[in-house]
Amino acid sequence: MGRLLTIEIDPATAKKAEGYFERAGVSGIVTVKIGDAREVVRSIEGPVDFLFLDCNAPNYLPCLQGIERSLAPGATVVADNVGISEGELADYFEHVRREPYKTHTEWFNVTLPWTKRDAMEISTKPRTSAGRDPRRAPSPPVPNPPAAKDDAEKKILEVLDDMDRNQRPRMLNVPIEDGRLLRILAESIGAKHVVEIGMSNGYSGIWFCLALRKTGGHLTTHEIDEKRASLARENFRRAGVADLVTIVMGEAHETVKKIAEPIDLLFIDADKEGYPDYLAKLLPLVRPAVIIACPKSPLRAAGIAVTLKKR
Ligand SMILES: C[S@@+](CC[C@H](N)C(=O)[O-])C[C@H]1O[C@@H](n2cnc3c(N)ncnc32)[C@H](O)[C@@H]1O
């Protein structure tokens, strides 16, 4: 027998619904959870076969991302009212209209005063799952999450968590596991100068800053896209690490030529074709026996390649 788990933020409405389930004689197979669906979905244990999204349109994507790891292979996701809320759903469409989902928009007639047409977006996850794309989905709960040592670190970790949950679409951030690894690498070599090519909204940069607070070092990070950079500035500010970071705007193949200070850790995470050029330009500045970390692909991270420059 199947089960329904349904989420409602308003306790009074949830109570009413419980009454109706009772009267309909189905309360034995229904669980009503009260709370913000974006939070509640993260605690749901899978496998989930069917997800119906019918809350505020801007919450569709965070809800889907929060539950994604629990979706069974072959699961169906139905998003309601995507015709009338089209304008608010660009991120959601971008998400489900790409691999691994198969999706279609089912239009139908309605008789509402303001519209005669609406649609549902019906998406299925293939039975042979290609797995989570770690750069697009929020990270699943990590065993032993980092414990903050002080209030400043607590604030930084909270900002990282907020970015993980709410800013990932189109930011191409490293997954949380890689962020933790970058921090450990930088801290373990006592890095004084970390150079990053490809800052985006500053997610990996803030992981480096956790290390740089300890090592007394600083980060120079490069970005070409002004929208992502302005998000990054705001993220560095609210994490309280802006004074550890120098942002260099522009085409990094040009701007890196101006770096003069030795580099302890070079993190290349931008245009894939550009990696050899970045290395050629920066390798002379990289200190011997330090770590260079580059995701294998800027689009679909398959891990981090760590390379030591020999003496
Ligand atoms: C994969 S994202 C970086 C993600 C970031 N390291 C993180 O994990 O949070 C790549 C970024 O590199 C930037 N980028 C791509 N080509 C660039 C170039 N030639 N010069 C500067 N930035 C570039 C893109 O705008 C994008 O924000």
The ligand as a MOL file (V3000), in Angstrom:
LIG
                    3D

  0  0  0     0  0            999 V3000
M  V30 BEGIN CTAB
M  V30 COUNTS 27 29 0 0 0
M  V30 BEGIN ATOM
M  V30 1 C 32.3490 26.9110 -12.5590 0
M  V30 2 S 32.0240 28.5790 -12.2080 0 CHG=1
M  V30 3 C 33.0230 28.9000 -10.7820 0
M  V30 4 C 32.4230 28.3260 -9.5130 0
M  V30 5 C 33.1390 28.7510 -8.2650 0
M  V30 6 N 34.5480 28.4100 -8.2850 0
M  V30 7 C 32.4860 28.0810 -7.0770 0
M  V30 8 O 32.6960 26.8570 -6.9020 0
M  V30 9 O 31.7490 28.7330 -6.3440 0 CHG=-1
M  V30 10 C 33.0140 29.3360 -13.4650 0
M  V30 11 C 33.0430 30.8510 -13.4180 0
M  V30 12 O 34.1240 31.2720 -14.2440 0
M  V30 13 C 33.7450 32.4520 -14.9190 0
M  V30 14 N 34.5690 32.5280 -16.1310 0
M  V30 15 C 34.4960 31.7270 -17.2330 0
M  V30 16 N 35.4210 32.0890 -18.1370 0
M  V30 17 C 36.1030 33.1310 -17.6060 0
M  V30 18 C 37.1780 33.9450 -18.0620 0
M  V30 19 N 37.7270 33.7360 -19.2490 0
M  V30 20 N 37.6220 34.9250 -17.2640 0
M  V30 21 C 37.0640 35.1230 -16.0250 0
M  V30 22 N 36.0530 34.3970 -15.5360 0
M  V30 23 C 35.5700 33.4130 -16.3180 0
M  V30 24 C 32.2550 32.2440 -15.1960 0
M  V30 25 O 31.6010 33.4900 -15.3880 0
M  V30 26 C 31.7810 31.4940 -13.9610 0
M  V30 27 O 31.2400 32.3590 -12.9900 0
M  V30 END ATOM
M  V30 BEGIN BOND
M  V30 1 1 1 2
M  V30 2 1 2 3
M  V30 3 1 2 10
M  V30 4 1 3 4
M  V30 5 1 4 5
M  V30 6 1 5 6
M  V30 7 1 5 7
M  V30 8 2 7 8
M  V30 9 1 7 9
M  V30 10 1 10 11
M  V30 11 1 11 12
M  V30 12 1 11 26
M  V30 13 1 12 13
M  V30 14 1 13 14
M  V30 15 1 13 24
M  V30 16 1 14 15
M  V30 17 1 14 23
M  V30 18 2 15 16
M  V30 19 1 16 17
M  V30 20 1 17 18
M  V30 21 2 17 23
M  V30 22 1 18 19
M  V30 23 2 18 20
M  V30 24 1 20 21
M  V30 25 2 21 22
M  V30 26 1 22 23
M  V30 27 1 24 25
M  V30 28 1 24 26
M  V30 29 1 26 27
M  V30 END BOND
M  V30 END CTAB
M  END
